[in-house]
Amino acid sequence: MSITAENTENLQEIEQQWAVKALTHAEAYMSVLSARHPSKLTNLTGIDSKIYEHFRSMFPTLNIEILDEDNDFKSPEAKAKWREFIMQYEKPANAEEEKKDLEVIKDYNFGSLLRTNCHHDYSAENSMLVVRVQFWAIEIARNREGFNTEFCKESSS
């Protein structure tokens, strides 16, 4: 019998390993934010511009400054829209197949912590669980739209 999500219990050890990876990713990102002005963070993924354009074409009015987890991510409508967005970054099942408009993001569906209020650091009250490509989309938009500046120790010039 093969192991699948449907026939495997969530083992505490696996959950803890995942949590450590998500926290490590969050800490690394905050280190980058404190070291460089957000306006200079233009190549976090290698395809930042494509992610940003795709994100804003699908979510033109999403308030990235303060996210509403229930309405922006968990409502049936939001889930369907996010699923469509996320799947554009999935590696094709057939290695011969190519993505037409967008590129694959490594670990696009790994769990990541995202700050709900961009003016505050990570905390239990200011974090939500998303997949990696959602994290990149929101944070790239925040950097390009002038948010995240309070964490930076470097001037913008």
Buried (B, 14 or more C-beta within 10 A) or exposed (E): EEEEEEEEEEEEEEEEEBEEBBBEBBEEBBEBBBEBBBBEBEEBBEBBEBBBEBBBEBBEEBEBBEBEBEEBBEEEEBEEBBEEBBEBBBEEEEEEEEEEEBEEBEEBBBBBBBBBEBEBBBEEEBBBBBBBBBBBBBBBBBBBBEBBBEBBEEEEE
